Amino acid sequence: MSVVAVVLVGCSVQESTRSGGLIAPTGPAATSTSPAPTVVTVVGESVDATSAVDAPSESALGPVESPAEPSVLTDDQSSETSAPAAAPPETLASPAEPDQSARARAVLAAADPPAGFGEGVLGVTGPAGSRVWPVIVADTPQSQRRGLMGVTDFSALGGYAAMVFIFDGETSGAFWMRDTPLPLRITYVSASGSVVSATDMVPCLAPTPPAECERYFPDGPYRIAIEHPLGPAFDIGLDTAEFVEVTVE
């Protein structure tokens, strides 16, 4: 199999008021209008570097909300060119421990991601070196709308360490926890692989009106968002991360 870097064109993401996960940003959004460096790789067939995300369609997750459905936040988005990506830290050259890589591969071989989602390997490099984790990947509008809605036991999904949302270009969109019963931590990562910000998110369930669900904004533009349950068992080193990358399988 070949590993190829993917350079994609940014796009705006709109969310329905009836979905959890990502919602539309307010104010000026920072989305790439020209190809930007990326930390995302894809294993398998080569990918057209200028291809965009497919248009929403029916999926195993159920009907996609109508594009005409009003968003909670509807301010117009503007775009700007992303800054050049910073060089990865030297510690990235330190490979992950063989047993960690083997465990990650074992999970990917044995587990099946939820219908409509992909899977991959998350690499986290910090002061202690590099570590790798098997992750669920949300890289389509349908899967990003769904996120971890309705999931009450993350461990039951098959041993994945987190869910990773990957976007075509840098964005500033907020997340929310509508109909998402698990408390989560979200970490926003830039196109250069550096952590932008992170925050803990609390569930927002019925009968709370959607308009009263808290919005969790990043401190700056991001390309990747990583969600995982709270607690030591799901600590994957993002608090001290110096470089983050994702390999999509």
C-alpha positions in Angstrom: 0.0 0.0 0.0 1.1 3.5 -0.7 1.0 6.5 1.6 0.2 9.8 0.0 -0.3 13.3 1.4 -3.7 14.9 0.8 -4.0 18.6 0.0 -7.6 19.6 -0.1 -9.6 22.7 -0.8 -11.5 24.2 2.1 -15.3 24.2 2.3 -17.9 25.6 4.6 -19.8 23.3 6.9 -23.4 23.9 7.9 -25.3 22.0 10.6 -28.9 21.4 11.3 -30.4 22.3 14.7 -31.3 18.6 15.1 -27.7 17.3 14.9 -24.9 17.0 17.4 -21.2 17.6 16.6 -20.2 20.5 14.4 -22.3 23.6 14.0 -21.9 26.6 11.7 -19.4 29.2 12.9 -20.4 32.8 13.6 -18.5 35.8 12.4 -15.5 35.5 10.1 -14.5 31.9 9.5 -11.0 31.0 8.6 -11.3 28.5 5.8 -8.6 27.9 3.2 -9.2 29.2 -0.3 -6.0 27.8 -1.7 -4.4 24.4 -1.1 -2.8 24.3 2.4 -0.2 22.0 3.9 -1.8 19.2 5.8 -1.0 16.6 8.4 -3.5 14.1 7.0 -2.4 11.1 5.1 -4.4 8.4 3.4 -3.3 4.8 3.1 -4.5 3.0 -0.1 -5.3 4.3 -3.5 -3.9 7.7 -4.5 -6.1 10.7 -4.0 -6.7 13.7 -6.3 -5.1 16.6 -4.4 -7.8 19.0 -5.5 -10.8 16.8 -4.8 -13.5 18.1 -2.5 -15.8 16.3 0.0 -18.7 14.5 -1.7 -22.1 16.2 -1.5 -24.4 15.0 1.3 -26.4 11.9 0.5 -28.4 9.2 2.2 -26.2 7.0 4.4 -26.5 4.2 7.0 -26.8 6.8 9.6 -30.2 7.8 8.3 -31.5 10.7 6.1 -29.4 13.8 5.9 -31.0 16.9 7.1 -32.3 19.1 4.3 -29.8 21.9 3.3 -32.7 24.3 3.6 -33.1 23.5 7.3 -32.1 26.6 9.2 -28.9 26.5 11.2 -28.8 27.6 14.8 -26.1 30.1 13.8 -26.5 31.5 10.3 -24.0 34.4 10.0 -22.3 34.4 6.6 -18.8 32.9 6.4 -15.8 34.7 4.9 -12.5 33.1 4.1 -8.8 33.9 4.2 -5.6 32.1 3.1 -4.0 29.9 5.7 -0.6 30.7 7.0 2.3 28.5 6.0 2.5 25.4 8.1 5.2 25.2 10.8 7.8 22.5 10.5 7.1 19.4 12.6 9.2 19.1 15.8 12.3 17.0 15.8 10.6 14.5 18.2 8.4 13.4 15.3 11.4 11.5 14.0 11.1 9.2 17.0 8.9 6.3 15.9 6.1 5.0 18.1 6.9 2.0 20.2 6.4 -1.3 18.2 3.9 -2.7 20.8 1.8 0.5 20.5 1.7 0.3 16.8 0.8 -3.4 17.0 -2.0 -2.7 19.4 -3.4 0.0 17.2 -3.3 -2.3 14.2 -4.9 -5.1 16.1 -7.9 -2.8 17.0 -8.3 -1.7 13.4 -8.2 -5.3 12.2 -10.7 -6.5 14.7 -13.2 -3.6 15.1 -15.6 -2.1 12.6 -16.3 1.7 12.8 -19.9 2.7 13.1 -21.8 2.7 9.8 -20.9 5.8 7.7 -17.5 6.4 9.5 -14.0 5.5 8.6 -11.0 4.6 10.8 -7.3 5.4 11.0 -4.3 6.0 13.2 -3.8 9.1 15.3 -0.1 10.0 16.0 0.6 12.2 19.0 4.2 13.5 19.6 5.1 15.1 22.8 8.0 15.5 25.3 8.1 11.7 25.9 8.2 10.8 22.2 5.5 9.6 19.7 2.5 7.4 20.5 -0.2 6.1 18.1 -3.8 5.3 18.7 -6.6 3.7 16.7 -9.4 6.2 16.0 -12.8 6.5 14.3 -12.7 9.0 11.5 -15.5 11.5 10.6 -14.6 13.1 7.3 -17.9 13.4 5.5 -20.7 15.9 6.2 -23.0 13.0 7.3 -20.5 11.5 9.8 -19.6 15.0 11.1 -23.2 15.8 11.7 -23.6 12.5 13.6 -20.4 12.5 15.7 -21.0 10.7 19.0 -24.7 11.4 19.3 -26.5 8.7 21.2 -23.3 6.8 22.3 -23.4 5.9 25.9 -20.4 3.5 26.1 -17.5 4.5 23.9 -15.5 1.4 24.9 -18.2 -0.7 23.3 -17.3 0.7 19.9 -14.4 -1.7 19.7 -11.3 -0.3 21.4 -10.9 3.0 19.5 -9.2 5.8 21.5 -11.1 8.8 20.0 -13.1 10.2 17.2 -11.3 12.4 14.8 -13.1 15.0 12.6 -11.1 15.9 9.5 -12.0 19.0 7.3 -11.0 20.0 3.8 -9.3 23.2 5.1 -8.9 25.2 8.2 -12.2 26.4 9.8 -13.4 28.1 13.0 -16.7 26.2 13.4 -18.0 25.5 16.9 -19.1 22.1 18.2 -22.1 21.4 20.5 -23.3 18.4 22.5 -27.0 18.2 21.4 -28.3 14.6 22.1 -24.7 13.5 23.0 -24.9 11.7 26.4 -21.2 11.2 27.0 -19.1 14.1 28.5 -16.3 14.7 26.0 -13.0 16.5 25.7 -12.4 18.2 22.3 -9.0 19.2 21.0 -8.7 21.5 18.0 -5.6 20.9 15.8 -4.3 23.2 13.1 -3.3 22.2 9.6 0.4 22.3 10.7 -0.3 19.7 13.4 -0.2 22.0 16.5 -2.8 22.1 19.2 -5.0 25.2 18.9 -7.0 24.7 22.1 -9.0 22.1 24.0 -12.0 22.1 26.3 -14.4 19.8 28.1 -17.9 19.6 26.8 -21.0 18.6 28.8 -24.1 16.8 27.3 -27.1 18.8 26.2 -30.1 16.6 26.2 -33.9 16.9 25.9 -35.9 18.7 27.3 -33.2 21.4 27.0 -34.1 23.5 23.9 -31.4 23.4 21.2 -30.9 27.1 21.4 -29.7 26.7 25.0 -27.0 24.2 24.2 -23.6 25.6 24.8 -21.3 26.2 21.8 -17.7 25.2 22.1 -15.5 27.5 19.9 -11.7 27.0 19.3 -9.2 29.7 20.1 -8.2 29.8 16.4 -8.6 28.1 13.0 -8.3 24.3 13.0 -8.1 21.5 10.5 -8.8 18.5 12.8 -11.0 18.1 15.9 -10.5 15.2 18.2 -13.2 14.0 20.7 -12.8 11.4 23.4 -14.5 10.6 26.7 -13.2 12.2 29.9 -11.1 10.2 32.3 -7.6 8.7 32.6 -8.5 5.7 30.5 -9.0 8.0 27.5 -5.9 10.2 28.1 -4.0 10.1 24.8 -1.4 12.8 25.5 -3.0 15.7 23.7 -2.5 18.0 26.7 1.2 18.1 26.1 1.2 17.3 22.3 3.8 19.1 20.2 2.7 17.6 16.9 -0.5 15.7 15.9 -1.2 13.8 12.6 -3.8 11.3 11.3 -3.4 8.5 8.9 -6.8 7.6 7.4 -7.1 3.9 6.3 
